[in-house]
């Protein structure tokens, strides 16, 4: 499985605007899409939650 992930972080008045893009290729990606169509959204939510925790705990 190959995975590409891009993040665009832009400073805004209220904090940071985050845009992510994920591309996954290969047989495992096809299987995940069929067996669990929401897996990419869940994974993205986890990454964003972790980014938020790290940003809020930074000195």
Biopython code that builds the backbone (N, CA, C, O; Angstrom):
import numpy as np
from Bio.PDB.StructureBuilder import StructureBuilder

atoms = [
    (1, "UNK", "N", (0.851, -1.164, 0.000)),
    (1, "UNK", "CA", (0.000, 0.000, 0.000)),
    (1, "UNK", "C", (0.901, 1.232, 0.000)),
    (1, "UNK", "O", (1.882, 1.290, 0.741)),
    (2, "UNK", "N", (0.575, 2.187, -0.809)),
    (2, "UNK", "CA", (1.275, 3.461, -0.850)),
    (2, "UNK", "C", (0.318, 4.548, -0.366)),
    (2, "UNK", "O", (-0.870, 4.546, -0.687)),
    (3, "UNK", "N", (0.867, 5.466, 0.408)),
    (3, "UNK", "CA", (0.039, 6.538, 0.928)),
    (3, "UNK", "C", (0.746, 7.873, 0.759)),
    (3, "UNK", "O", (1.940, 8.003, 1.030)),
    (4, "UNK", "N", (-0.007, 8.853, 0.309)),
    (4, "UNK", "CA", (0.490, 10.219, 0.161)),
    (4, "UNK", "C", (-0.393, 11.091, 1.039)),
    (4, "UNK", "O", (-1.619, 10.972, 1.024)),
    (5, "UNK", "N", (0.234, 11.954, 1.792)),
    (5, "UNK", "CA", (-0.534, 12.854, 2.651)),
    (5, "UNK", "C", (0.072, 14.243, 2.551)),
    (5, "UNK", "O", (1.285, 14.412, 2.673)),
    (6, "UNK", "N", (-0.779, 15.233, 2.328)),
    (6, "UNK", "CA", (-0.331, 16.621, 2.274)),
    (6, "UNK", "C", (-1.128, 17.429, 3.288)),
    (6, "UNK", "O", (-2.318, 17.194, 3.499)),
    (7, "UNK", "N", (-0.454, 18.375, 3.905)),
    (7, "UNK", "CA", (-1.084, 19.260, 4.886)),
    (7, "UNK", "C", (-0.837, 20.696, 4.447)),
    (7, "UNK", "O", (0.273, 21.043, 4.042)),
    (8, "UNK", "N", (-1.862, 21.523, 4.524)),
    (8, "UNK", "CA", (-1.716, 22.952, 4.288)),
    (8, "UNK", "C", (-2.184, 23.647, 5.561)),
    (8, "UNK", "O", (-3.363, 23.588, 5.910)),
    (9, "UNK", "N", (-1.266, 24.298, 6.244)),
    (9, "UNK", "CA", (-1.566, 25.000, 7.492)),
    (9, "UNK", "C", (-1.485, 26.496, 7.207)),
    (9, "UNK", "O", (-0.451, 26.995, 6.765)),
    (10, "UNK", "N", (-2.580, 27.206, 7.462)),
    (10, "UNK", "CA", (-2.643, 28.632, 7.182)),
    (10, "UNK", "C", (-3.053, 29.380, 8.445)),
    (10, "UNK", "O", (-4.063, 29.057, 9.070)),
    (11, "UNK", "N", (-2.267, 30.373, 8.809)),
    (11, "UNK", "CA", (-2.603, 31.187, 9.976)),
    (11, "UNK", "C", (-3.837, 32.022, 9.663)),
    (11, "UNK", "O", (-3.921, 32.667, 8.618)),
    (12, "UNK", "N", (-4.788, 31.999, 10.586)),
    (12, "UNK", "CA", (-5.988, 32.826, 10.493)),
    (12, "UNK", "C", (-6.164, 33.534, 11.832)),
    (12, "UNK", "O", (-5.503, 33.189, 12.811)),
    (13, "UNK", "N", (-7.039, 34.505, 11.876)),
    (13, "UNK", "CA", (-7.218, 35.301, 13.096)),
    (13, "UNK", "C", (-7.513, 34.451, 14.325)),
    (13, "UNK", "O", (-7.012, 34.724, 15.416)),
    (14, "UNK", "N", (-8.328, 33.422, 14.139)),
    (14, "UNK", "CA", (-8.751, 32.606, 15.279)),
    (14, "UNK", "C", (-7.817, 31.430, 15.570)),
    (14, "UNK", "O", (-8.080, 30.660, 16.493)),
    (15, "UNK", "N", (-6.736, 31.274, 14.805)),
    (15, "UNK", "CA", (-5.801, 30.154, 15.042)),
    (15, "UNK", "C", (-5.161, 29.694, 13.753)),
    (15, "UNK", "O", (-4.449, 30.455, 13.097)),
    (16, "UNK", "N", (-5.416, 28.443, 13.386)),
    (16, "UNK", "CA", (-4.827, 27.862, 12.183)),
    (16, "UNK", "C", (-5.893, 27.095, 11.415)),
    (16, "UNK", "O", (-6.638, 26.298, 11.985)),
    (17, "UNK", "N", (-5.953, 27.347, 10.120)),
    (17, "UNK", "CA", (-6.858, 26.604, 9.237)),
    (17, "UNK", "C", (-6.058, 25.436, 8.666)),
    (17, "UNK", "O", (-4.967, 25.628, 8.130)),
    (18, "UNK", "N", (-6.600, 24.229, 8.782)),
    (18, "UNK", "CA", (-5.895, 23.023, 8.348)),
    (18, "UNK", "C", (-6.660, 22.374, 7.207)),
    (18, "UNK", "O", (-7.860, 22.117, 7.313)),
    (19, "UNK", "N", (-5.949, 22.109, 6.108)),
    (19, "UNK", "CA", (-6.506, 21.368, 4.975)),
    (19, "UNK", "C", (-5.619, 20.152, 4.775)),
    (19, "UNK", "O", (-4.396, 20.276, 4.711)),
    (20, "UNK", "N", (-6.228, 18.976, 4.676)),
    (20, "UNK", "CA", (-5.449, 17.765, 4.441)),
    (20, "UNK", "C", (-5.909, 17.099, 3.150)),
    (20, "UNK", "O", (-7.059, 17.236, 2.731)),
    (21, "UNK", "N", (-4.986, 16.380, 2.537)),
    (21, "UNK", "CA", (-5.301, 15.577, 1.362)),
    (21, "UNK", "C", (-4.612, 14.235, 1.541)),
    (21, "UNK", "O", (-3.427, 14.175, 1.870)),
    (22, "UNK", "N", (-5.352, 13.168, 1.327)),
    (22, "UNK", "CA", (-4.805, 11.820, 1.463)),
    (22, "UNK", "C", (-5.087, 11.035, 0.192)),
    (22, "UNK", "O", (-6.193, 11.077, -0.347)),
    (23, "UNK", "N", (-4.080, 10.324, -0.276)),
    (23, "UNK", "CA", (-4.240, 9.434, -1.417)),
    (23, "UNK", "C", (-3.621, 8.105, -1.018)),
    (23, "UNK", "O", (-2.467, 8.050, -0.591)),
    (24, "UNK", "N", (-4.390, 7.039, -1.159)),
    (24, "UNK", "CA", (-3.913, 5.703, -0.820)),
    (24, "UNK", "C", (-4.098, 4.821, -2.041)),
    (24, "UNK", "O", (-5.157, 4.823, -2.669)),
    (25, "UNK", "N", (-3.046, 4.057, -2.376)),
    (25, "UNK", "CA", (-3.089, 3.202, -3.567)),
    (25, "UNK", "C", (-2.667, 1.797, -3.213)),
    (25, "UNK", "O", (-1.888, 1.574, -2.286)),
    (26, "UNK", "N", (-3.190, 0.867, -3.958)),
    (26, "UNK", "CA", (-2.801, -0.523, -3.792)),
    (26, "UNK", "C", (-3.975, -1.400, -3.408)),
    (26, "UNK", "O", (-5.049, -0.900, -3.072)),
    (27, "UNK", "N", (-3.769, -2.730, -3.458)),
    (27, "UNK", "CA", (-4.846, -3.673, -3.159)),
    (27, "UNK", "C", (-5.435, -3.489, -1.751)),
    (27, "UNK", "O", (-6.646, -3.610, -1.567)),
    (28, "UNK", "N", (-4.596, -3.203, -0.778)),
    (28, "UNK", "CA", (-5.100, -3.023, 0.589)),
    (28, "UNK", "C", (-6.021, -1.811, 0.660)),
    (28, "UNK", "O", (-7.015, -1.833, 1.385)),
    (29, "UNK", "N", (-5.705, -0.762, -0.078)),
    (29, "UNK", "CA", (-6.546, 0.435, -0.093)),
    (29, "UNK", "C", (-7.904, 0.114, -0.703)),
    (29, "UNK", "O", (-8.932, 0.566, -0.199)),
    (30, "UNK", "N", (-7.918, -0.653, -1.770)),
    (30, "UNK", "CA", (-9.190, -1.053, -2.392)),
    (30, "UNK", "C", (-10.017, -1.880, -1.420)),
    (30, "UNK", "O", (-11.228, -1.689, -1.312)),
    (31, "UNK", "N", (-9.373, -2.788, -0.721)),
    (31, "UNK", "CA", (-10.072, -3.628, 0.252)),
    (31, "UNK", "C", (-10.666, -2.771, 1.371)),
    (31, "UNK", "O", (-11.816, -2.975, 1.763)),
    (32, "UNK", "N", (-9.890, -1.814, 1.887)),
    (32, "UNK", "CA", (-10.392, -0.932, 2.940)),
    (32, "UNK", "C", (-11.589, -0.113, 2.462)),
    (32, "UNK", "O", (-12.544, 0.093, 3.211)),
    (33, "UNK", "N", (-11.537, 0.349, 1.230)),
    (33, "UNK", "CA", (-12.624, 1.159, 0.693)),
    (33, "UNK", "C", (-13.921, 0.349, 0.643)),
    (33, "UNK", "O", (-14.999, 0.878, 0.913)),
    (34, "UNK", "N", (-13.813, -0.917, 0.302)),
    (34, "UNK", "CA", (-14.994, -1.773, 0.198)),
    (34, "UNK", "C", (-15.473, -2.216, 1.582)),
    (34, "UNK", "O", (-16.669, -2.185, 1.870)),
    (35, "UNK", "N", (-14.534, -2.628, 2.433)),
    (35, "UNK", "CA", (-14.917, -3.199, 3.729)),
    (35, "UNK", "C", (-15.277, -2.142, 4.770)),
    (35, "UNK", "O", (-16.100, -2.397, 5.650)),
    (36, "UNK", "N", (-14.674, -0.966, 4.679)),
    (36, "UNK", "CA", (-14.938, 0.084, 5.657)),
    (36, "UNK", "C", (-14.823, 1.444, 4.978)),
    (36, "UNK", "O", (-13.782, 2.095, 5.070)),
    (37, "UNK", "N", (-15.882, 1.881, 4.295)),
    (37, "UNK", "CA", (-15.803, 3.109, 3.511)),
    (37, "UNK", "C", (-15.491, 4.371, 4.320)),
    (37, "UNK", "O", (-15.054, 5.370, 3.749)),
    (38, "UNK", "N", (-15.705, 4.345, 5.621)),
    (38, "UNK", "CA", (-15.456, 5.537, 6.432)),
    (38, "UNK", "C", (-14.064, 5.555, 7.066)),
    (38, "UNK", "O", (-13.766, 6.457, 7.849)),
    (39, "UNK", "N", (-13.207, 4.584, 6.747)),
    (39, "UNK", "CA", (-11.907, 4.495, 7.422)),
    (39, "UNK", "C", (-11.058, 5.739, 7.191)),
    (39, "UNK", "O", (-10.366, 6.187, 8.105)),
    (40, "UNK", "N", (-11.097, 6.304, 5.992)),
    (40, "UNK", "CA", (-10.272, 7.484, 5.701)),
    (40, "UNK", "C", (-10.738, 8.681, 6.529)),
    (40, "UNK", "O", (-9.914, 9.451, 7.022)),
    (41, "UNK", "N", (-12.039, 8.841, 6.682)),
    (41, "UNK", "CA", (-12.554, 9.942, 7.500)),
    (41, "UNK", "C", (-12.162, 9.757, 8.963)),
    (41, "UNK", "O", (-11.804, 10.721, 9.640)),
    (42, "UNK", "N", (-12.229, 8.523, 9.448)),
    (42, "UNK", "CA", (-11.841, 8.259, 10.835)),
    (42, "UNK", "C", (-10.357, 8.535, 11.050)),
    (42, "UNK", "O", (-9.968, 9.147, 12.045)),
    (43, "UNK", "N", (-9.536, 8.079, 10.112)),
    (43, "UNK", "CA", (-8.097, 8.297, 10.216)),
    (43, "UNK", "C", (-7.780, 9.787, 10.188)),
    (43, "UNK", "O", (-6.952, 10.258, 10.968)),
    (44, "UNK", "N", (-8.423, 10.525, 9.305)),
    (44, "UNK", "CA", (-8.206, 11.969, 9.228)),
    (44, "UNK", "C", (-8.634, 12.649, 10.524)),
    (44, "UNK", "O", (-7.948, 13.551, 11.004)),
    (45, "UNK", "N", (-9.743, 12.233, 11.087)),
    (45, "UNK", "CA", (-10.205, 12.803, 12.359)),
    (45, "UNK", "C", (-9.198, 12.555, 13.472)),
    (45, "UNK", "O", (-8.954, 13.433, 14.300)),
    (46, "UNK", "N", (-8.612, 11.361, 13.494)),
    (46, "UNK", "CA", (-7.593, 11.054, 14.507)),
    (46, "UNK", "C", (-6.365, 11.938, 14.337)),
    (46, "UNK", "O", (-5.832, 12.456, 15.318)),
    (47, "UNK", "N", (-5.910, 12.115, 13.090)),
    (47, "UNK", "CA", (-4.737, 12.963, 12.844)),
    (47, "UNK", "C", (-5.010, 14.402, 13.272)),
    (47, "UNK", "O", (-4.167, 15.037, 13.906)),
    (48, "UNK", "N", (-6.187, 14.910, 12.925)),
    (48, "UNK", "CA", (-6.517, 16.291, 13.290)),
    (48, "UNK", "C", (-6.632, 16.459, 14.803)),
    (48, "UNK", "O", (-6.210, 17.479, 15.348)),
    (49, "UNK", "N", (-7.197, 15.470, 15.477)),
    (49, "UNK", "CA", (-7.306, 15.539, 16.939)),
    (49, "UNK", "C", (-5.921, 15.538, 17.585)),
    (49, "UNK", "O", (-5.678, 16.276, 18.539)),
    (50, "UNK", "N", (-5.019, 14.713, 17.066)),
    (50, "UNK", "CA", (-3.656, 14.674, 17.598)),
    (50, "UNK", "C", (-2.926, 15.990, 17.322)),
    (50, "UNK", "O", (-2.213, 16.494, 18.190)),
    (51, "UNK", "N", (-3.097, 16.547, 16.130)),
    (51, "UNK", "CA", (-2.483, 17.833, 15.797)),
    (51, "UNK", "C", (-2.995, 18.916, 16.750)),
    (51, "UNK", "O", (-2.216, 19.746, 17.219)),
    (52, "UNK", "N", (-4.286, 18.913, 17.034)),
    (52, "UNK", "CA", (-4.873, 19.882, 17.958)),
    (52, "UNK", "C", (-4.281, 19.732, 19.354)),
    (52, "UNK", "O", (-3.931, 20.728, 19.987)),
    (53, "UNK", "N", (-4.164, 18.482, 19.846)),
    (53, "UNK", "CA", (-3.586, 18.243, 21.171)),
    (53, "UNK", "C", (-2.136, 18.742, 21.229)),
    (53, "UNK", "O", (-1.729, 19.379, 22.201)),
    (54, "UNK", "N", (-1.372, 18.446, 20.188)),
    (54, "UNK", "CA", (0.029, 18.885, 20.168)),
    (54, "UNK", "C", (0.131, 20.404, 20.117)),
    (54, "UNK", "O", (0.965, 20.990, 20.806)),
    (55, "UNK", "N", (-0.706, 21.045, 19.313)),
    (55, "UNK", "CA", (-0.661, 22.501, 19.202)),
    (55, "UNK", "C", (-1.056, 23.173, 20.504)),
    (55, "UNK", "O", (-0.459, 24.178, 20.891)),
    (56, "UNK", "N", (-2.051, 22.630, 21.180)),
    (56, "UNK", "CA", (-2.522, 23.243, 22.418)),
    (56, "UNK", "C", (-1.590, 22.995, 23.602)),
    (56, "UNK", "O", (-1.641, 23.718, 24.597)),
    (57, "UNK", "N", (-0.740, 21.976, 23.493)),
    (57, "UNK", "CA", (0.193, 21.693, 24.589)),
    (57, "UNK", "C", (1.574, 22.298, 24.364)),
    (57, "UNK", "O", (2.446, 22.201, 25.227)),
    (58, "UNK", "N", (1.774, 22.924, 23.198)),
    (58, "UNK", "CA", (3.067, 23.542, 22.894)),
    (58, "UNK", "C", (3.285, 24.747, 23.802)),
    (58, "UNK", "O", (2.339, 25.453, 24.152)),
    (59, "UNK", "N", (4.557, 24.977, 24.184)),
    (59, "UNK", "CA", (4.843, 26.123, 25.057)),
    (59, "UNK", "C", (4.615, 27.465, 24.370)),
    (59, "UNK", "O", (4.815, 28.514, 24.982)),
]
sb = StructureBuilder()
sb.init_structure("model")
sb.init_model(0)
sb.init_chain("A")
sb.init_seg("    ")
for serial, (resi, resn, name, xyz) in enumerate(atoms, 1):
    if name == "N":
        sb.init_residue(resn, " ", resi, " ")
    sb.init_atom(name, np.array(xyz, "f"), 0.0, 1.0, " ", f" {name:<3s}", serial, name[0])
structure = sb.get_structure()
